[in-house]
């Protein structure tokens, strides 16, 4: 099973620090460049089995008043999805996390993460008898610790588990390694899988963790500059064969 995690920046597609700062209008409005970028993202993700996306535009002026999810599914051919809305900014932006899958999705749970500033969440589901968790953590270390403790409680009694997301943490951070020790999940990404910023990757912020009963190939970061983050993937397998 090929797993991908990608903070898609709602299709804004920043290409440089200057672009990120001066392209403020694209963060507030839709347009041809953003639509083209959504199609490019959808075309890229079509080769994966399970795709965990963060910062998906789900409405508001930022995404032309409509969810980006149907177009992502149409172009990618990934016919199963689970989505959660995490942040609403007036009429400007509605965005959240989504999971797209080649296989049916069952038992979807939408959970909001704790933190002083609201707007973070995790979505949990089951795909081919594997629990998949997609999340986007806050920026502060205090909130990250609180959020990972919250996630750890939902992992208890579940196996096998794959957790993906923009964690805003380095793989070697004590917060993440402590979470790995508590839950038994292996951190498959590492200090070499640098994903941010996409135009000059210096930080490993996007991660995939998995239960030890799942074997995994080395992670791959893709030089696909469609966001301020780069996508990263891992191929995992269990003792039983995944149909398809």
ZAMARGU-4260 file (C-alpha; in steps of 0.2 Angstrom, whole numbers, plus 5000, padded with zeros to 4 digits):
<rodrens>
0) 5000/5000/5000 | 5007/5017/4995 | 5004/5030/5007 | 5007/5049/5004 | 5005/5064/5015
5) 5005/5081/5008 | 5001/5099/5015 | 4994/5105/4999 | 4992/5124/5004 | 4974/5125/4997
10) 4982/5125/4980 | 4991/5142/4982 | 5007/5134/4976 | 5020/5146/4983 | 5037/5145/4974
15) 5048/5156/4985 | 5048/5166/5001 | 5045/5181/4990 | 5030/5172/4982 | 5023/5167/4999
20) 5024/5185/5005 | 5019/5195/4990 | 5006/5182/4984 | 4995/5186/4998 | 4980/5189/4986
25) 4981/5171/4980 | 4978/5166/4998 | 4962/5175/4998 | 4955/5172/4981 | 4953/5159/4968
30) 4960/5160/4951 | 4966/5151/4935 | 4983/5147/4943 | 4976/5139/4958 | 4964/5129/4948
35) 4978/5123/4937 | 4988/5119/4953 | 4974/5108/4960 | 4973/5098/4944 | 4992/5096/4945
40) 4991/5090/4963 | 4977/5078/4958 | 4987/5071/4943 | 5002/5068/4955 | 4992/5059/4968
45) 4983/5047/4957 | 4998/5034/4958 | 4995/5032/4977 | 4983/5020/4986 | 4980/5031/5002
50) 4983/5050/5001 | 4982/5061/5017 | 4980/5079/5013 | 4981/5094/5025 | 4975/5112/5021
55) 4962/5107/5008 | 4951/5121/5002 | 4933/5117/5007 | 4924/5133/5003 | 4925/5152/5004
60) 4933/5164/4992 | 4950/5156/4994 | 4944/5141/4984 | 4930/5149/4973 | 4916/5145/4985
65) 4917/5127/4983 | 4927/5112/4990 | 4942/5107/4981 | 4939/5089/4986 | 4928/5083/4971
70) 4940/5090/4958 | 4954/5081/4967 | 4944/5065/4967 | 4939/5067/4949 | 4956/5070/4941
75) 4965/5057/4953 | 4953/5043/4951 | 4953/5040/4970 | 4935/5036/4972 | 4934/5035/4991
80) 4936/5050/5003 | 4934/5056/5021 | 4935/5074/5025 | 4935/5086/5041 | 4933/5105/5042
85) 4945/5112/5054 | 4945/5131/5052 | 4933/5144/5045 | 4939/5162/5042 | 4923/5172/5039
90) 4919/5171/5020 | 4937/5170/5015 | 4942/5152/5019 | 4936/5135/5025 | 4949/5122/5025
95) 4954/5105/5034 | 4961/5088/5032 | 4955/5074/5019 | 4960/5056/5016 | 4958/5050/4998
100) 4959/5031/4995 | 4959/5018/4981 | 4950/5006/4993 | 4934/5008/5003 | 4934/5019/5019
105) 4925/5013/5035 | 4922/5020/5052 | 4926/5038/5050 | 4929/5048/5065 | 4931/5067/5065
110) 4941/5074/5081 | 4946/5091/5085 | 4963/5093/5093 | 4965/5103/5109 | 4974/5119/5110
115) 4973/5137/5114 | 4970/5142/5096 | 4956/5132/5088 | 4957/5125/5071 | 4967/5109/5072
120) 4960/5092/5070 | 4963/5073/5066 | 4953/5062/5055 | 4953/5043/5059 | 4946/5029/5048
125) 4949/5011/5043 | 4956/5006/5026 | 4959/4988/5022 | 4959/4984/5041 | 4972/4997/5044
130) 4968/5012/5055 | 4973/5028/5046 | 4976/5044/5055 | 4978/5061/5046 | 4982/5076/5056
135) 4989/5094/5056 | 4997/5100/5072 | 4999/5117/5079 | 5015/5127/5079 | 5018/5129/5098
140) 5027/5115/5107 | 5015/5116/5122 | 5000/5113/5110 | 5010/5099/5100 | 5013/5090/5116
145) 4995/5091/5121 | 4988/5086/5104 | 5000/5071/5103 | 4994/5065/5120 | 4976/5067/5114
150) 4980/5057/5098 | 4989/5043/5109 | 4973/5040/5118 | 4964/5036/5102 | 4978/5024/5096
155) 4976/5013/5111 | 4968/4996/5107 | 4970/5000/5088 | 4982/4990/5077 | 4989/4991/5064
160) 4990/5010/5063 | 4997/5022/5051 | 4998/5040/5056 | 5002/5054/5043 | 5002/5073/5044
165) 5010/5090/5044 | 5016/5089/5062 | 5026/5105/5062 | 5040/5095/5071 | 5056/5087/5067
170) 5058/5068/5067 | 5072/5069/5081 | 5062/5081/5092 | 5059/5075/5110 | 5040/5078/5108
175) 5039/5066/5093 | 5051/5053/5099 | 5042/5053/5116 | 5025/5050/5107 | 5033/5036/5097
180) 5039/5027/5113 | 5022/5029/5121 | 5012/5023/5106 | 5024/5010/5099 | 5023/5018/5082
185) 5039/5019/5072 | 5044/5036/5064 | 5047/5031/5046 | 5052/5048/5041 | 5068/5056/5047
190) 5080/5070/5047 | 5084/5067/5029 | 5066/5069/5023 | 5066/5087/5022 | 5049/5094/5015
195) 5049/5113/5020 | 5050/5125/5012 | 5048/5116/4995 | 5059/5128/4986 | 5074/5125/4998
200) 5069/5111/5010 | 5078/5113/5027 | 5065/5105/5039 | 5057/5088/5040 | 5040/5093/5046
205) 5029/5081/5037 | 5029/5063/5044 | 5022/5045/5042 | 5022/5034/5057 | 5017/5015/5058
210) 5014/5001/5069 | 5029/4988/5070 | 5018/4974/5062 | 5019/4984/5046 | 5035/4983/5036
215) 5040/4998/5027 | 5051/5003/5013 | 5062/5019/5015 | 5052/5035/5013 | 5053/5046/4997
220) 5051/5065/4996 | 5045/5071/4979 | 5052/5087/4971 | 5035/5092/4967 | 5033/5110/4970
225) 5015/5113/4971 | 5014/5119/4988 | 5026/5127/5001 | 5028/5109/5007 | 5034/5094/4998
230) 5025/5077/4998 | 5032/5062/5006 | 5027/5044/5004 | 5030/5027/5011 | 5026/5009/5004
235) 5020/4998/5018 | 5014/4980/5019 | 5007/4968/5031 | 5007/4949/5032 | 4991/4948/5022
240) 4990/4954/5004 | 4981/4970/5001 | 4968/4967/4987 | 4968/4977/4971
</rodrens>
